[in-house]
Amino acid sequence: MMDAFNSSWVLGYGIEFGWIIGLILVGALIILAVKFLNHSHRIYKPGFKIVMAILNDRYVSGEIDKEEFEEKKKNLRLSIK
């Protein structure tokens, strides 16, 4: 009766499928790290907020029109990616 639940059966199951769980966890950590680094790189690129503030000031003061403002903003966002 005790032979059905002995430790060799439990260990055998872990050895057969345990590496799959480990592989999934390592893959998930790599994916999360890449997404985090890519996301933080796009948002906090040095000078982005300063350039956007200058662009907004130029638009508000009337130095550039709405079309030029939108074009420059689009180009700035594309340069971040």
PDB file of N, CA, C and O in Angstrom:
ATOM      1  N   MET A   1       0.816  -1.188   0.000  1.00  0.00           N
ATOM      2  CA  MET A   1       0.000   0.000   0.000  1.00  0.00           C
ATOM      3  C   MET A   1       0.866   1.260   0.000  1.00  0.00           C
ATOM      4  O   MET A   1       0.554   2.220  -0.705  1.00  0.00           O
ATOM      5  N   MET A   2       1.908   1.268   0.752  1.00  0.00           N
ATOM      6  CA  MET A   2       2.791   2.424   0.831  1.00  0.00           C
ATOM      7  C   MET A   2       3.641   2.571  -0.432  1.00  0.00           C
ATOM      8  O   MET A   2       4.136   3.663  -0.714  1.00  0.00           O
ATOM      9  N   ASP A   3       3.815   1.513  -1.180  1.00  0.00           N
ATOM     10  CA  ASP A   3       4.643   1.564  -2.374  1.00  0.00           C
ATOM     11  C   ASP A   3       4.076   2.482  -3.455  1.00  0.00           C
ATOM     12  O   ASP A   3       4.831   3.003  -4.277  1.00  0.00           O
ATOM     13  N   ALA A   4       2.771   2.687  -3.467  1.00  0.00           N
ATOM     14  CA  ALA A   4       2.149   3.538  -4.484  1.00  0.00           C
ATOM     15  C   ALA A   4       2.535   5.005  -4.289  1.00  0.00           C
ATOM     16  O   ALA A   4       2.534   5.775  -5.250  1.00  0.00           O
ATOM     17  N   PHE A   5       2.856   5.390  -3.089  1.00  0.00           N
ATOM     18  CA  PHE A   5       3.188   6.785  -2.801  1.00  0.00           C
ATOM     19  C   PHE A   5       4.630   6.961  -2.353  1.00  0.00           C
ATOM     20  O   PHE A   5       4.928   7.873  -1.581  1.00  0.00           O
ATOM     21  N   ASN A   6       5.504   6.126  -2.812  1.00  0.00           N
ATOM     22  CA  ASN A   6       6.890   6.256  -2.374  1.00  0.00           C
ATOM     23  C   ASN A   6       7.572   7.441  -3.055  1.00  0.00           C
ATOM     24  O   ASN A   6       7.056   7.983  -4.032  1.00  0.00           O
ATOM     25  N   SER A   7       8.701   7.829  -2.550  1.00  0.00           N
ATOM     26  CA  SER A   7       9.374   9.046  -3.006  1.00  0.00           C
ATOM     27  C   SER A   7       9.955   8.913  -4.411  1.00  0.00           C
ATOM     28  O   SER A   7      10.145   9.924  -5.088  1.00  0.00           O
ATOM     29  N   SER A   8      10.238   7.712  -4.861  1.00  0.00           N
ATOM     30  CA  SER A   8      10.821   7.585  -6.198  1.00  0.00           C
ATOM     31  C   SER A   8       9.825   7.976  -7.281  1.00  0.00           C
ATOM     32  O   SER A   8      10.231   8.504  -8.316  1.00  0.00           O
ATOM     33  N   TRP A   9       8.539   7.733  -7.077  1.00  0.00           N
ATOM     34  CA  TRP A   9       7.527   8.135  -8.054  1.00  0.00           C
ATOM     35  C   TRP A   9       7.430   9.658  -8.111  1.00  0.00           C
ATOM     36  O   TRP A   9       7.359  10.228  -9.200  1.00  0.00           O
ATOM     37  N   VAL A  10       7.424  10.315  -6.972  1.00  0.00           N
ATOM     38  CA  VAL A  10       7.327  11.774  -6.911  1.00  0.00           C
ATOM     39  C   VAL A  10       8.569  12.399  -7.525  1.00  0.00           C
ATOM     40  O   VAL A  10       8.461  13.357  -8.291  1.00  0.00           O
ATOM     41  N   LEU A  11       9.734  11.879  -7.206  1.00  0.00           N
ATOM     42  CA  LEU A  11      10.969  12.417  -7.762  1.00  0.00           C
ATOM     43  C   LEU A  11      11.041  12.175  -9.261  1.00  0.00           C
ATOM     44  O   LEU A  11      11.510  13.038 -10.002  1.00  0.00           O
ATOM     45  N   GLY A  12      10.591  11.035  -9.710  1.00  0.00           N
ATOM     46  CA  GLY A  12      10.589  10.741 -11.135  1.00  0.00           C
ATOM     47  C   GLY A  12       9.707  11.703 -11.904  1.00  0.00           C
ATOM     48  O   GLY A  12      10.070  12.139 -12.996  1.00  0.00           O
ATOM     49  N   TYR A  13       8.566  12.037 -11.353  1.00  0.00           N
ATOM     50  CA  TYR A  13       7.655  12.994 -11.998  1.00  0.00           C
ATOM     51  C   TYR A  13       8.310  14.374 -12.073  1.00  0.00           C
ATOM     52  O   TYR A  13       8.210  15.057 -13.092  1.00  0.00           O
ATOM     53  N   GLY A  14       8.974  14.779 -11.004  1.00  0.00           N
ATOM     54  CA  GLY A  14       9.634  16.079 -10.989  1.00  0.00           C
ATOM     55  C   GLY A  14      10.794  16.155 -11.964  1.00  0.00           C
ATOM     56  O   GLY A  14      11.012  17.195 -12.586  1.00  0.00           O
ATOM     57  N   ILE A  15      11.525  15.095 -12.105  1.00  0.00           N
ATOM     58  CA  ILE A  15      12.661  15.077 -13.014  1.00  0.00           C
ATOM     59  C   ILE A  15      12.181  15.132 -14.458  1.00  0.00           C
ATOM     60  O   ILE A  15      12.809  15.778 -15.297  1.00  0.00           O
ATOM     61  N   GLU A  16      11.083  14.466 -14.752  1.00  0.00           N
ATOM     62  CA  GLU A  16      10.594  14.442 -16.125  1.00  0.00           C
ATOM     63  C   GLU A  16      10.035  15.785 -16.579  1.00  0.00           C
ATOM     64  O   GLU A  16      10.282  16.200 -17.711  1.00  0.00           O
ATOM     65  N   PHE A  17       9.292  16.467 -15.728  1.00  0.00           N
ATOM     66  CA  PHE A  17       8.600  17.677 -16.138  1.00  0.00           C
ATOM     67  C   PHE A  17       9.061  18.944 -15.421  1.00  0.00           C
ATOM     68  O   PHE A  17       8.612  20.035 -15.770  1.00  0.00           O
ATOM     69  N   GLY A  18       9.916  18.832 -14.463  1.00  0.00           N
ATOM     70  CA  GLY A  18      10.378  19.992 -13.701  1.00  0.00           C
ATOM     71  C   GLY A  18      11.157  20.988 -14.545  1.00  0.00           C
ATOM     72  O   GLY A  18      11.062  22.195 -14.325  1.00  0.00           O
ATOM     73  N   TRP A  19      11.918  20.498 -15.498  1.00  0.00           N
ATOM     74  CA  TRP A  19      12.722  21.397 -16.334  1.00  0.00           C
ATOM     75  C   TRP A  19      11.848  22.267 -17.213  1.00  0.00           C
ATOM     76  O   TRP A  19      12.246  23.373 -17.578  1.00  0.00           O
ATOM     77  N   ILE A  20      10.656  21.786 -17.561  1.00  0.00           N
ATOM     78  CA  ILE A  20       9.746  22.585 -18.385  1.00  0.00           C
ATOM     79  C   ILE A  20       9.282  23.812 -17.610  1.00  0.00           C
ATOM     80  O   ILE A  20       9.226  24.914 -18.156  1.00  0.00           O
ATOM     81  N   ILE A  21       8.951  23.619 -16.346  1.00  0.00           N
ATOM     82  CA  ILE A  21       8.530  24.748 -15.508  1.00  0.00           C
ATOM     83  C   ILE A  21       9.678  25.744 -15.365  1.00  0.00           C
ATOM     84  O   ILE A  21       9.465  26.953 -15.456  1.00  0.00           O
ATOM     85  N   GLY A  22      10.878  25.249 -15.144  1.00  0.00           N
ATOM     86  CA  GLY A  22      12.038  26.126 -15.051  1.00  0.00           C
ATOM     87  C   GLY A  22      12.279  26.897 -16.334  1.00  0.00           C
ATOM     88  O   GLY A  22      12.599  28.085 -16.302  1.00  0.00           O
ATOM     89  N   LEU A  23      12.128  26.227 -17.451  1.00  0.00           N
ATOM     90  CA  LEU A  23      12.314  26.870 -18.748  1.00  0.00           C
ATOM     91  C   LEU A  23      11.258  27.954 -18.977  1.00  0.00           C
ATOM     92  O   LEU A  23      11.570  29.025 -19.497  1.00  0.00           O
ATOM     93  N   ILE A  24      10.021  27.679 -18.591  1.00  0.00           N
ATOM     94  CA  ILE A  24       8.949  28.673 -18.729  1.00  0.00           C
ATOM     95  C   ILE A  24       9.232  29.884 -17.846  1.00  0.00           C
ATOM     96  O   ILE A  24       9.043  31.021 -18.277  1.00  0.00           O
ATOM     97  N   LEU A  25       9.678  29.653 -16.624  1.00  0.00           N
ATOM     98  CA  LEU A  25       9.985  30.766 -15.721  1.00  0.00           C
ATOM     99  C   LEU A  25      11.137  31.624 -16.238  1.00  0.00           C
ATOM    100  O   LEU A  25      11.062  32.852 -16.192  1.00  0.00           O
ATOM    101  N   VAL A  26      12.182  30.999 -16.722  1.00  0.00           N
ATOM    102  CA  VAL A  26      13.315  31.751 -17.272  1.00  0.00           C
ATOM    103  C   VAL A  26      12.878  32.543 -18.494  1.00  0.00           C
ATOM    104  O   VAL A  26      13.259  33.704 -18.645  1.00  0.00           O
ATOM    105  N   GLY A  27      12.086  31.934 -19.367  1.00  0.00           N
ATOM    106  CA  GLY A  27      11.583  32.637 -20.549  1.00  0.00           C
ATOM    107  C   GLY A  27      10.720  33.830 -20.166  1.00  0.00           C
ATOM    108  O   GLY A  27      10.837  34.902 -20.760  1.00  0.00           O
ATOM    109  N   ALA A  28       9.849  33.646 -19.171  1.00  0.00           N
ATOM    110  CA  ALA A  28       8.989  34.744 -18.725  1.00  0.00           C
ATOM    111  C   ALA A  28       9.813  35.882 -18.138  1.00  0.00           C
ATOM    112  O   ALA A  28       9.510  37.051 -18.377  1.00  0.00           O
ATOM    113  N   LEU A  29      10.842  35.558 -17.379  1.00  0.00           N
ATOM    114  CA  LEU A  29      11.709  36.607 -16.818  1.00  0.00           C
ATOM    115  C   LEU A  29      12.441  37.368 -17.912  1.00  0.00           C
ATOM    116  O   LEU A  29      12.581  38.589 -17.831  1.00  0.00           O
ATOM    117  N   ILE A  30      12.902  36.675 -18.915  1.00  0.00           N
ATOM    118  CA  ILE A  30      13.599  37.341 -20.030  1.00  0.00           C
ATOM    119  C   ILE A  30      12.644  38.262 -20.774  1.00  0.00           C
ATOM    120  O   ILE A  30      13.000  39.396 -21.094  1.00  0.00           O
ATOM    121  N   ILE A  31      11.440  37.789 -21.050  1.00  0.00           N
ATOM    122  CA  ILE A  31      10.447  38.618 -21.758  1.00  0.00           C
ATOM    123  C   ILE A  31      10.095  39.854 -20.942  1.00  0.00           C
ATOM    124  O   ILE A  31      10.020  40.953 -21.491  1.00  0.00           O
ATOM    125  N   LEU A  32       9.881  39.692 -19.646  1.00  0.00           N
ATOM    126  CA  LEU A  32       9.556  40.838 -18.792  1.00  0.00           C
ATOM    127  C   LEU A  32      10.708  41.834 -18.731  1.00  0.00           C
ATOM    128  O   LEU A  32      10.481  43.044 -18.753  1.00  0.00           O
ATOM    129  N   ALA A  33      11.932  41.343 -18.655  1.00  0.00           N
ATOM    130  CA  ALA A  33      13.086  42.240 -18.607  1.00  0.00           C
ATOM    131  C   ALA A  33      13.214  43.030 -19.902  1.00  0.00           C
ATOM    132  O   ALA A  33      13.484  44.231 -19.868  1.00  0.00           O
ATOM    133  N   VAL A  34      13.026  42.380 -21.034  1.00  0.00           N
ATOM    134  CA  VAL A  34      13.120  43.066 -22.325  1.00  0.00           C
ATOM    135  C   VAL A  34      12.025  44.115 -22.454  1.00  0.00           C
ATOM    136  O   VAL A  34      12.290  45.233 -22.898  1.00  0.00           O
ATOM    137  N   LYS A  35      10.796  43.769 -22.071  1.00  0.00           N
ATOM    138  CA  LYS A  35       9.697  44.732 -22.154  1.00  0.00           C
ATOM    139  C   LYS A  35       9.932  45.919 -21.231  1.00  0.00           C
ATOM    140  O   LYS A  35       9.671  47.060 -21.613  1.00  0.00           O
ATOM    141  N   PHE A  36      10.420  45.666 -20.024  1.00  0.00           N
ATOM    142  CA  PHE A  36      10.673  46.745 -19.084  1.00  0.00           C
ATOM    143  C   PHE A  36      11.767  47.667 -19.601  1.00  0.00           C
ATOM    144  O   PHE A  36      11.612  48.888 -19.565  1.00  0.00           O
ATOM    145  N   LEU A  37      12.854  47.111 -20.076  1.00  0.00           N
ATOM    146  CA  LEU A  37      13.955  47.928 -20.567  1.00  0.00           C
ATOM    147  C   LEU A  37      13.555  48.708 -21.815  1.00  0.00           C
ATOM    148  O   LEU A  37      13.933  49.871 -21.957  1.00  0.00           O
ATOM    149  N   ASN A  38      12.809  48.100 -22.711  1.00  0.00           N
ATOM    150  CA  ASN A  38      12.365  48.768 -23.921  1.00  0.00           C
ATOM    151  C   ASN A  38      11.389  49.887 -23.588  1.00  0.00           C
ATOM    152  O   ASN A  38      11.480  50.974 -24.158  1.00  0.00           O
ATOM    153  N   HIS A  39      10.463  49.637 -22.680  1.00  0.00           N
ATOM    154  CA  HIS A  39       9.470  50.635 -22.292  1.00  0.00           C
ATOM    155  C   HIS A  39      10.137  51.814 -21.587  1.00  0.00           C
ATOM    156  O   HIS A  39       9.832  52.967 -21.891  1.00  0.00           O
ATOM    157  N   SER A  40      11.033  51.541 -20.658  1.00  0.00           N
ATOM    158  CA  SER A  40      11.672  52.626 -19.922  1.00  0.00           C
ATOM    159  C   SER A  40      12.580  53.438 -20.845  1.00  0.00           C
ATOM    160  O   SER A  40      12.750  54.640 -20.640  1.00  0.00           O
ATOM    161  N   HIS A  41      13.158  52.802 -21.848  1.00  0.00           N
ATOM    162  CA  HIS A  41      14.025  53.519 -22.788  1.00  0.00           C
ATOM    163  C   HIS A  41      13.213  54.510 -23.615  1.00  0.00           C
ATOM    164  O   HIS A  41      13.672  55.624 -23.866  1.00  0.00           O
ATOM    165  N   ARG A  42      12.028  54.124 -24.035  1.00  0.00           N
ATOM    166  CA  ARG A  42      11.200  55.006 -24.866  1.00  0.00           C
ATOM    167  C   ARG A  42      10.657  56.187 -24.090  1.00  0.00           C
ATOM    168  O   ARG A  42      10.625  57.303 -24.609  1.00  0.00           O
ATOM    169  N   ILE A  43      10.234  55.969 -22.870  1.00  0.00           N
ATOM    170  CA  ILE A  43       9.588  57.040 -22.116  1.00  0.00           C
ATOM    171  C   ILE A  43      10.604  58.049 -21.584  1.00  0.00           C
ATOM    172  O   ILE A  43      10.369  59.256 -21.653  1.00  0.00           O
ATOM    173  N   TYR A  44      11.710  57.577 -21.064  1.00  0.00           N
ATOM    174  CA  TYR A  44      12.638  58.454 -20.367  1.00  0.00           C
ATOM    175  C   TYR A  44      13.890  58.785 -21.169  1.00  0.00           C
ATOM    176  O   TYR A  44      14.968  58.956 -20.600  1.00  0.00           O
ATOM    177  N   LYS A  45      13.752  58.872 -22.449  1.00  0.00           N
ATOM    178  CA  LYS A  45      14.900  59.235 -23.269  1.00  0.00           C
ATOM    179  C   LYS A  45      15.343  60.653 -22.897  1.00  0.00           C
ATOM    180  O   LYS A  45      14.506  61.551 -22.809  1.00  0.00           O
ATOM    181  N   PRO A  46      16.621  60.865 -22.683  1.00  0.00           N
ATOM    182  CA  PRO A  46      17.099  62.178 -22.239  1.00  0.00           C
ATOM    183  C   PRO A  46      16.708  63.300 -23.200  1.00  0.00           C
ATOM    184  O   PRO A  46      16.887  63.189 -24.413  1.00  0.00           O
ATOM    185  N   GLY A  47      16.182  64.357 -22.646  1.00  0.00           N
ATOM    186  CA  GLY A  47      15.856  65.537 -23.425  1.00  0.00           C
ATOM    187  C   GLY A  47      14.471  65.546 -24.035  1.00  0.00           C
ATOM    188  O   GLY A  47      14.067  66.570 -24.587  1.00  0.00           O
ATOM    189  N   PHE A  48      13.719  64.453 -23.964  1.00  0.00           N
ATOM    190  CA  PHE A  48      12.412  64.390 -24.604  1.00  0.00           C
ATOM    191  C   PHE A  48      11.467  65.434 -24.019  1.00  0.00           C
ATOM    192  O   PHE A  48      10.801  66.154 -24.763  1.00  0.00           O
ATOM    193  N   LYS A  49      11.404  65.520 -22.696  1.00  0.00           N
ATOM    194  CA  LYS A  49      10.493  66.474 -22.064  1.00  0.00           C
ATOM    195  C   LYS A  49      10.901  67.913 -22.366  1.00  0.00           C
ATOM    196  O   LYS A  49      10.045  68.780 -22.540  1.00  0.00           O
ATOM    197  N   ILE A  50      12.175  68.161 -22.426  1.00  0.00           N
ATOM    198  CA  ILE A  50      12.655  69.521 -22.710  1.00  0.00           C
ATOM    199  C   ILE A  50      12.284  69.913 -24.140  1.00  0.00           C
ATOM    200  O   ILE A  50      11.810  71.022 -24.385  1.00  0.00           O
ATOM    201  N   VAL A  51      12.504  68.997 -25.072  1.00  0.00           N
ATOM    202  CA  VAL A  51      12.187  69.291 -26.473  1.00  0.00           C
ATOM    203  C   VAL A  51      10.687  69.487 -26.649  1.00  0.00           C
ATOM    204  O   VAL A  51      10.267  70.376 -27.390  1.00  0.00           O
ATOM    205  N   MET A  52       9.871  68.673 -25.980  1.00  0.00           N
ATOM    206  CA  MET A  52       8.419  68.842 -26.064  1.00  0.00           C
ATOM    207  C   MET A  52       7.982  70.170 -25.459  1.00  0.00           C
ATOM    208  O   MET A  52       7.059  70.805 -25.971  1.00  0.00           O
ATOM    209  N   ALA A  53       8.629  70.601 -24.378  1.00  0.00           N
ATOM    210  CA  ALA A  53       8.290  71.890 -23.765  1.00  0.00           C
ATOM    211  C   ALA A  53       8.623  73.037 -24.717  1.00  0.00           C
ATOM    212  O   ALA A  53       7.844  73.982 -24.845  1.00  0.00           O
ATOM    213  N   ILE A  54       9.761  72.961 -25.378  1.00  0.00           N
ATOM    214  CA  ILE A  54      10.150  73.997 -26.346  1.00  0.00           C
ATOM    215  C   ILE A  54       9.174  74.011 -27.515  1.00  0.00           C
ATOM    216  O   ILE A  54       8.763  75.076 -27.976  1.00  0.00           O
ATOM    217  N   LEU A  55       8.806  72.830 -27.988  1.00  0.00           N
ATOM    218  CA  LEU A  55       7.861  72.728 -29.096  1.00  0.00           C
ATOM    219  C   LEU A  55       6.499  73.312 -28.706  1.00  0.00           C
ATOM    220  O   LEU A  55       5.881  74.033 -29.489  1.00  0.00           O
ATOM    221  N   ASN A  56       6.040  73.000 -27.503  1.00  0.00           N
ATOM    222  CA  ASN A  56       4.774  73.572 -27.021  1.00  0.00           C
ATOM    223  C   ASN A  56       4.851  75.090 -26.902  1.00  0.00           C
ATOM    224  O   ASN A  56       3.912  75.792 -27.276  1.00  0.00           O
ATOM    225  N   ASP A  57       5.959  75.595 -26.386  1.00  0.00           N
ATOM    226  CA  ASP A  57       6.127  77.047 -26.262  1.00  0.00           C
ATOM    227  C   ASP A  57       6.099  77.730 -27.626  1.00  0.00           C
ATOM    228  O   ASP A  57       5.492  78.790 -27.778  1.00  0.00           O
ATOM    229  N   ARG A  58       6.752  77.130 -28.614  1.00  0.00           N
ATOM    230  CA  ARG A  58       6.757  77.709 -29.960  1.00  0.00           C
ATOM    231  C   ARG A  58       5.356  77.719 -30.560  1.00  0.00           C
ATOM    232  O   ARG A  58       4.983  78.660 -31.260  1.00  0.00           O
ATOM    233  N   TYR A  59       4.580  76.669 -30.286  1.00  0.00           N
ATOM    234  CA  TYR A  59       3.213  76.589 -30.804  1.00  0.00           C
ATOM    235  C   TYR A  59       2.310  77.611 -30.111  1.00  0.00           C
ATOM    236  O   TYR A  59       1.523  78.290 -30.770  1.00  0.00           O
ATOM    237  N   VAL A  60       2.418  77.719 -28.811  1.00  0.00           N
ATOM    238  CA  VAL A  60       1.579  78.650 -28.051  1.00  0.00           C
ATOM    239  C   VAL A  60       1.895  80.094 -28.420  1.00  0.00           C
ATOM    240  O   VAL A  60       0.991  80.926 -28.494  1.00  0.00           O
ATOM    241  N   SER A  61       3.159  80.396 -28.650  1.00  0.00           N
ATOM    242  CA  SER A  61       3.540  81.772 -28.988  1.00  0.00           C
ATOM    243  C   SER A  61       3.201  82.134 -30.436  1.00  0.00           C
ATOM    244  O   SER A  61       3.296  83.298 -30.825  1.00  0.00           O
ATOM    245  N   GLY A  62       2.806  81.138 -31.231  1.00  0.00           N
ATOM    246  CA  GLY A  62       2.431  81.403 -32.615  1.00  0.00           C
ATOM    247  C   GLY A  62       3.592  81.335 -33.587  1.00  0.00           C
ATOM    248  O   GLY A  62       3.433  81.660 -34.764  1.00  0.00           O
ATOM    249  N   GLU A  63       4.738  80.925 -33.120  1.00  0.00           N
ATOM    250  CA  GLU A  63       5.921  80.820 -33.986  1.00  0.00           C
ATOM    251  C   GLU A  63       5.742  79.726 -35.046  1.00  0.00           C
ATOM    252  O   GLU A  63       6.235  79.856 -36.166  1.00  0.00           O
ATOM    253  N   ILE A  64       5.035  78.649 -34.687  1.00  0.00           N
ATOM    254  CA  ILE A  64       4.731  77.584 -35.643  1.00  0.00           C
ATOM    255  C   ILE A  64       3.219  77.341 -35.629  1.00  0.00           C
ATOM    256  O   ILE A  64       2.546  77.589 -34.629  1.00  0.00           O
ATOM    257  N   ASP A  65       2.701  76.854 -36.758  1.00  0.00           N
ATOM    258  CA  ASP A  65       1.261  76.578 -36.822  1.00  0.00           C
ATOM    259  C   ASP A  65       0.983  75.137 -36.386  1.00  0.00           C
ATOM    260  O   ASP A  65       1.901  74.372 -36.089  1.00  0.00           O
ATOM    261  N   LYS A  66      -0.313  74.785 -36.355  1.00  0.00           N
ATOM    262  CA  LYS A  66      -0.718  73.472 -35.855  1.00  0.00           C
ATOM    263  C   LYS A  66      -0.156  72.340 -36.701  1.00  0.00           C
ATOM    264  O   LYS A  66       0.267  71.321 -36.156  1.00  0.00           O
ATOM    265  N   GLU A  67      -0.143  72.493 -38.010  1.00  0.00           N
ATOM    266  CA  GLU A  67       0.380  71.437 -38.887  1.00  0.00           C
ATOM    267  C   GLU A  67       1.861  71.171 -38.617  1.00  0.00           C
ATOM    268  O   GLU A  67       2.291  70.021 -38.525  1.00  0.00           O
ATOM    269  N   GLU A  68       2.626  72.244 -38.492  1.00  0.00           N
ATOM    270  CA  GLU A  68       4.055  72.086 -38.229  1.00  0.00           C
ATOM    271  C   GLU A  68       4.280  71.486 -36.839  1.00  0.00           C
ATOM    272  O   GLU A  68       5.168  70.656 -36.652  1.00  0.00           O
ATOM    273  N   PHE A  69       3.469  71.912 -35.871  1.00  0.00           N
ATOM    274  CA  PHE A  69       3.560  71.376 -34.516  1.00  0.00           C
ATOM    275  C   PHE A  69       3.310  69.866 -34.522  1.00  0.00           C
ATOM    276  O   PHE A  69       4.081  69.102 -33.942  1.00  0.00           O
ATOM    277  N   GLU A  70       2.230  69.444 -35.180  1.00  0.00           N
ATOM    278  CA  GLU A  70       1.899  68.015 -35.231  1.00  0.00           C
ATOM    279  C   GLU A  70       2.966  67.211 -35.961  1.00  0.00           C
ATOM    280  O   GLU A  70       3.295  66.094 -35.560  1.00  0.00           O
ATOM    281  N   GLU A  71       3.506  67.781 -37.033  1.00  0.00           N
ATOM    282  CA  GLU A  71       4.557  67.090 -37.788  1.00  0.00           C
ATOM    283  C   GLU A  71       5.813  66.917 -36.938  1.00  0.00           C
ATOM    284  O   GLU A  71       6.407  65.840 -36.913  1.00  0.00           O
ATOM    285  N   LYS A  72       6.213  67.972 -36.248  1.00  0.00           N
ATOM    286  CA  LYS A  72       7.421  67.891 -35.410  1.00  0.00           C
ATOM    287  C   LYS A  72       7.206  66.949 -34.229  1.00  0.00           C
ATOM    288  O   LYS A  72       8.119  66.220 -33.842  1.00  0.00           O
ATOM    289  N   LYS A  73       5.998  66.963 -33.654  1.00  0.00           N
ATOM    290  CA  LYS A  73       5.695  66.062 -32.545  1.00  0.00           C
ATOM    291  C   LYS A  73       5.738  64.607 -33.022  1.00  0.00           C
ATOM    292  O   LYS A  73       6.267  63.737 -32.331  1.00  0.00           O
ATOM    293  N   LYS A  74       5.181  64.351 -34.203  1.00  0.00           N
ATOM    294  CA  LYS A  74       5.203  62.999 -34.770  1.00  0.00           C
ATOM    295  C   LYS A  74       6.637  62.547 -35.030  1.00  0.00           C
ATOM    296  O   LYS A  74       7.001  61.413 -34.719  1.00  0.00           O
ATOM    297  N   ASN A  75       7.446  63.431 -35.599  1.00  0.00           N
ATOM    298  CA  ASN A  75       8.846  63.093 -35.866  1.00  0.00           C
ATOM    299  C   ASN A  75       9.614  62.835 -34.579  1.00  0.00           C
ATOM    300  O   ASN A  75      10.469  61.951 -34.520  1.00  0.00           O
ATOM    301  N   LEU A  76       9.307  63.607 -33.561  1.00  0.00           N
ATOM    302  CA  LEU A  76       9.972  63.426 -32.276  1.00  0.00           C
ATOM    303  C   LEU A  76       9.604  62.078 -31.661  1.00  0.00           C
ATOM    304  O   LEU A  76      10.468  61.383 -31.126  1.00  0.00           O
ATOM    305  N   ARG A  77       8.338  61.711 -31.736  1.00  0.00           N
ATOM    306  CA  ARG A  77       7.905  60.417 -31.198  1.00  0.00           C
ATOM    307  C   ARG A  77       8.499  59.251 -31.988  1.00  0.00           C
ATOM    308  O   ARG A  77       8.829  58.213 -31.413  1.00  0.00           O
ATOM    309  N   LEU A  78       8.636  59.422 -33.304  1.00  0.00           N
ATOM    310  CA  LEU A  78       9.243  58.366 -34.122  1.00  0.00           C
ATOM    311  C   LEU A  78      10.721  58.197 -33.809  1.00  0.00           C
ATOM    312  O   LEU A  78      11.253  57.090 -33.887  1.00  0.00           O
ATOM    313  N   SER A  79      11.385  59.290 -33.458  1.00  0.00           N
ATOM    314  CA  SER A  79      12.818  59.196 -33.175  1.00  0.00           C
ATOM    315  C   SER A  79      13.082  58.502 -31.840  1.00  0.00           C
ATOM    316  O   SER A  79      14.200  58.061 -31.576  1.00  0.00           O
ATOM    317  N   ILE A  80      12.054  58.408 -31.002  1.00  0.00           N
ATOM    318  CA  ILE A  80      12.220  57.750 -29.707  1.00  0.00           C
ATOM    319  C   ILE A  80      12.219  56.242 -29.861  1.00  0.00           C
ATOM    320  O   ILE A  80      12.941  55.558 -29.137  1.00  0.00           O
ATOM    321  N   LYS A  81      11.442  55.709 -30.767  1.00  0.00           N
ATOM    322  CA  LYS A  81      11.301  54.251 -30.912  1.00  0.00           C
ATOM    323  C   LYS A  81      12.545  53.604 -31.403  1.00  0.00           C
ATOM    324  O   LYS A  81      12.581  52.386 -31.574  1.00  0.00           O
TER     325      LYS A  81
END
